[in-house]
């Protein structure tokens, strides 16, 4: 029997202005910029990665900034919320912090026994902070503007909005190895591995929902973790058995990837844990300069000329 995915590897979303994206996620949410690179499929645009100290799988949120593109529309066939884990008793700190930066918050609520804060970034990207009990082995980024006792620890979960629950559930459970662990109204919860933070996918079932449109302010894809290349190869066979159209393995420099759309329309990726983000920058220097893969290094001057200038965040402990 093929071992299922280990949880969430990363989430990739689409933003507008790259500087506003850097400022919101590094300066307000306190995530570390772990990699400033380019979209390998479109070298005229950035690809920015945020995460914990070294970008452990399960802590990473990435963005394609598309300044000239229209806003997207949240709807079915999309990941509509990206949720982060915060320590117990940190909700009040975050309510105050977000309000001080003029970020509009929904009223806090309980979901599966946990306190949830829901809000949006400057582009309307759906975000949540979830007070999580067991996150001792997740340290987050402690050299940013958020005190370490309140710092975001990593991803908690993603929420998928679907018209037909069963189609997506079959992919999660039968193909990727998730198991259903809870239900609240029209929200169904699934966990991979041992069910810690970063292994959770929620499906909100809404049969009458309109289809989403992927562009600025929406999630582009959700990536799940494969331990290594061999595990990814086995998972790819399972995806093919499920009659899903999956790509060949693509080298993303920091991990190897395969992509497919689940039956409801969300673009899924399966990415390897290795080699990680420190292959071209030391851990101390992550995200401090434009990183290019070896096959594009000879084009650095031309690539840099076509990218808008950005001011990178500094390490400032508040």
C-alpha positions in Angstrom: 0.0 0.0 0.0 1.4 3.4 -1.0 2.0 5.8 1.9 -0.1 8.9 1.6 1.2 12.5 1.5 2.7 13.9 4.7 0.6 17.0 4.8 0.7 20.4 3.2 4.1 21.4 1.6 3.1 25.0 0.6 0.4 27.2 -0.8 0.9 29.4 -3.8 -1.3 32.4 -4.4 -1.4 35.4 -6.8 -0.9 39.0 -5.6 -0.7 42.3 -7.3 2.2 44.6 -6.3 5.3 42.7 -5.2 6.4 45.4 -2.7 3.0 45.4 -1.0 3.2 41.6 -0.8 6.6 41.8 0.8 5.5 44.4 3.3 2.2 42.7 4.3 3.6 39.2 4.9 7.0 40.1 6.3 6.3 43.3 8.2 2.7 42.7 9.4 2.4 38.9 9.6 6.0 38.5 10.6 6.9 35.7 8.2 10.4 35.3 6.9 11.2 36.0 3.3 13.0 32.8 2.5 13.4 33.1 -1.2 13.2 35.9 -3.8 13.3 34.3 -7.2 11.3 34.4 -10.4 8.5 32.4 -11.8 10.4 29.7 -13.8 7.5 29.6 -16.3 7.5 33.4 -16.7 10.9 34.9 -15.8 9.5 38.4 -16.2 7.7 38.1 -12.8 8.8 37.4 -9.3 8.1 34.3 -7.2 8.4 35.1 -3.5 8.4 32.6 -0.7 7.6 33.2 3.0 8.0 30.7 5.8 9.7 29.9 9.1 13.4 30.2 9.8 14.5 27.9 6.9 11.2 27.3 5.1 10.4 23.9 6.5 7.7 22.1 4.4 4.4 23.0 6.0 5.3 26.6 6.8 5.6 28.1 3.3 3.3 30.5 1.5 4.4 31.7 -1.9 3.2 34.4 -4.4 3.3 35.1 -8.0 2.9 39.0 -8.1 0.9 39.8 -11.3 0.6 43.7 -11.2 -1.2 44.0 -14.5 -3.8 41.3 -14.0 -7.4 41.8 -12.7 -8.7 40.7 -9.4 -9.9 37.1 -9.2 -13.2 35.8 -7.8 -13.4 33.3 -4.9 -15.8 30.4 -5.7 -16.1 26.7 -6.0 -13.1 24.8 -7.4 -10.7 26.9 -5.3 -8.8 27.0 -2.1 -10.5 30.0 -0.5 -8.7 30.2 2.9 -5.1 29.7 3.9 -4.8 29.2 7.7 -1.8 29.7 9.9 -1.1 28.2 13.4 -0.5 30.6 16.3 0.1 29.7 19.9 -2.7 29.4 22.5 -3.7 32.8 24.0 -2.3 34.7 21.0 -5.6 35.7 19.4 -5.9 39.0 21.4 -2.3 40.0 20.4 -3.1 39.4 16.8 -6.5 41.2 16.9 -4.7 44.3 18.2 -1.8 44.0 15.8 -4.0 43.6 12.7 -6.3 46.4 13.7 -3.2 48.7 14.3 -2.3 48.0 10.7 -5.8 48.8 9.5 -6.5 45.1 8.6 -10.2 44.4 8.8 -11.0 41.3 10.9 -14.1 39.2 11.3 -15.3 38.4 14.8 -13.3 35.5 16.3 -15.1 32.2 16.4 -14.6 28.6 17.4 -14.1 25.9 14.8 -13.5 22.3 15.8 -12.7 23.7 19.3 -10.1 26.2 18.1 -10.2 30.0 18.1 -10.1 31.3 14.5 -9.4 34.9 13.3 -10.4 35.5 9.6 -9.2 38.4 7.5 -7.9 39.4 4.1 -4.7 40.9 2.8 -4.5 44.0 0.6 -5.6 42.0 -2.5 -8.5 40.2 -0.8 -6.6 37.0 -0.2 -8.5 34.9 2.3 -6.4 34.3 5.5 -6.9 32.9 9.0 -5.0 32.6 12.2 -5.9 29.5 14.3 -4.9 29.1 18.0 -3.3 25.6 18.0 -2.6 23.4 21.0 0.3 21.2 19.8 2.9 23.2 18.0 5.9 22.8 20.3 8.2 21.6 17.4 7.2 24.6 15.3 9.2 27.7 16.1 8.2 30.1 13.3 10.4 33.1 12.5 11.8 34.7 15.7 13.9 37.5 14.2 11.0 39.5 12.7 8.7 42.1 14.0 6.4 39.8 16.0 7.4 38.7 19.5 8.4 35.0 19.4 5.7 34.0 21.9 3.0 35.1 19.4 4.8 34.4 16.1 3.0 32.4 13.4 4.4 28.8 13.6 3.5 27.6 10.1 0.5 26.5 8.1 -2.5 25.1 9.9 -4.8 24.1 7.1 -6.4 25.1 3.8 -10.1 25.4 3.0 -11.4 24.2 -0.3 -14.8 25.3 -1.6 -16.5 22.6 -3.6 -19.9 22.0 -5.3 -19.7 18.3 -5.0 -18.1 17.1 -1.7 -17.7 13.5 -2.7 -15.6 14.1 -5.8 -12.9 16.0 -4.0 -13.1 13.7 -0.9 -12.3 10.7 -3.1 -9.1 12.3 -4.2 -8.0 13.3 -0.7 -8.9 10.0 0.9 -8.5 7.3 -1.7 -5.6 8.8 -3.7 -3.6 11.1 -1.3 -4.2 9.2 2.0 -6.2 11.7 4.1 -8.8 10.5 6.5 -12.0 12.3 7.6 -11.8 13.4 11.2 -14.7 15.9 11.7 -17.8 17.6 10.5 -19.4 21.0 11.4 -22.4 22.0 9.4 -21.2 22.0 5.8 -17.5 21.9 6.7 -15.7 18.5 6.5 -12.2 18.1 8.0 -9.5 15.7 6.7 -6.1 15.0 8.1 -2.9 13.4 6.8 -0.3 11.5 8.8 -0.8 12.2 12.6 -3.1 15.1 12.2 -0.8 17.9 13.5 -0.9 21.5 12.3 0.0 21.6 8.6 -1.7 18.3 7.8 -5.3 19.6 7.6 -7.6 20.2 4.7 -11.2 21.4 5.1 -13.8 21.1 2.4 -16.7 23.5 2.6 -19.6 21.9 0.6 -21.7 24.4 -1.2 -23.6 22.9 -4.2 -25.1 26.2 -5.3 -21.8 28.2 -5.3 -20.5 30.0 -8.4 -17.2 28.9 -10.0 -14.2 30.8 -8.9 -11.8 32.7 -11.2 -8.1 32.4 -10.4 -6.3 35.7 -10.6 -5.0 38.4 -8.1 -6.3 37.8 -4.6 -6.8 34.0 -5.0 -4.9 30.8 -4.5 -3.2 29.4 -7.5 -2.5 25.9 -6.2 -2.0 23.8 -3.0 1.1 21.6 -2.7 1.3 18.4 -0.6 4.4 16.8 0.8 6.2 13.8 -0.6 9.1 12.5 1.5 11.4 12.0 -1.5 11.5 11.3 -5.2 10.6 7.6 -4.7 7.5 8.5 -2.6 6.5 11.1 -5.2 6.8 8.4 -8.0 4.5 6.1 -6.0 2.0 8.9 -5.5 2.0 9.7 -9.1 1.0 6.2 -10.0 -1.9 6.4 -7.5 -3.0 9.7 -9.2 -2.9 8.0 -12.6 -4.9 5.1 -11.3 -7.6 7.6 -10.2 -7.9 8.7 -13.8 -6.5 12.1 -13.1 -4.2 13.9 -15.6 -0.9 14.4 -13.9 2.3 16.1 -15.2 5.7 14.5 -15.4 8.1 15.5 -12.6 9.2 19.2 -12.9 12.4 20.5 -11.3 11.6 23.5 -9.2 15.2 23.7 -7.9 14.1 23.7 -4.2 11.8 20.7 -4.7 10.5 18.4 -7.4 6.9 18.7 -8.4 4.0 17.1 -10.2 0.7 18.8 -10.8 -2.9 17.7 -11.4 -6.4 19.1 -10.9 -8.7 17.3 -8.5 -12.3 16.5 -9.8 -13.7 19.8 -8.3 -11.1 21.9 -10.2 -8.5 22.9 -7.5 -4.9 22.6 -8.9 -2.9 20.3 -6.6 0.8 19.8 -6.5 2.9 17.0 -4.9 6.3 18.4 -3.9 9.3 16.7 -2.4 10.7 17.8 1.0 14.2 18.0 -0.5 16.5 19.6 -1.4 15.1 22.6 0.4 15.8 26.4 0.2 19.4 26.4 1.5 21.0 24.9 -1.7 21.9 28.3 -3.1 21.9 30.6 -0.1 23.1 29.9 3.5 20.4 29.7 6.1 21.4 33.1 7.4 21.2 34.7 4.0 17.9 33.3 2.8 15.8 35.8 0.9 18.5 38.5 0.9 19.0 38.7 -2.9 17.5 37.5 -6.2 18.1 33.8 -6.5 18.1 32.2 -9.9 18.2 28.5 -10.9 21.4 27.3 -12.6 19.7 27.2 -16.0 18.8 30.9 -15.9 21.9 32.3 -14.2 23.4 33.3 -17.6 20.4 35.5 -18.2 20.6 37.3 -14.9 21.3 40.8 -16.3 18.3 40.6 -18.7 16.0 39.1 -16.0 16.9 41.8 -13.4 16.4 44.5 -15.9 12.8 43.4 -16.5 11.8 43.0 -12.8 10.5 46.0 -10.8 12.8 47.1 -7.9 11.8 46.0 -4.4 13.0 46.8 -0.9 13.6 43.6 1.0 12.6 43.3 4.7 15.2 43.5 7.4 15.6 41.5 10.5 14.1 43.8 13.2 13.0 42.3 16.5 10.2 44.4 18.1 
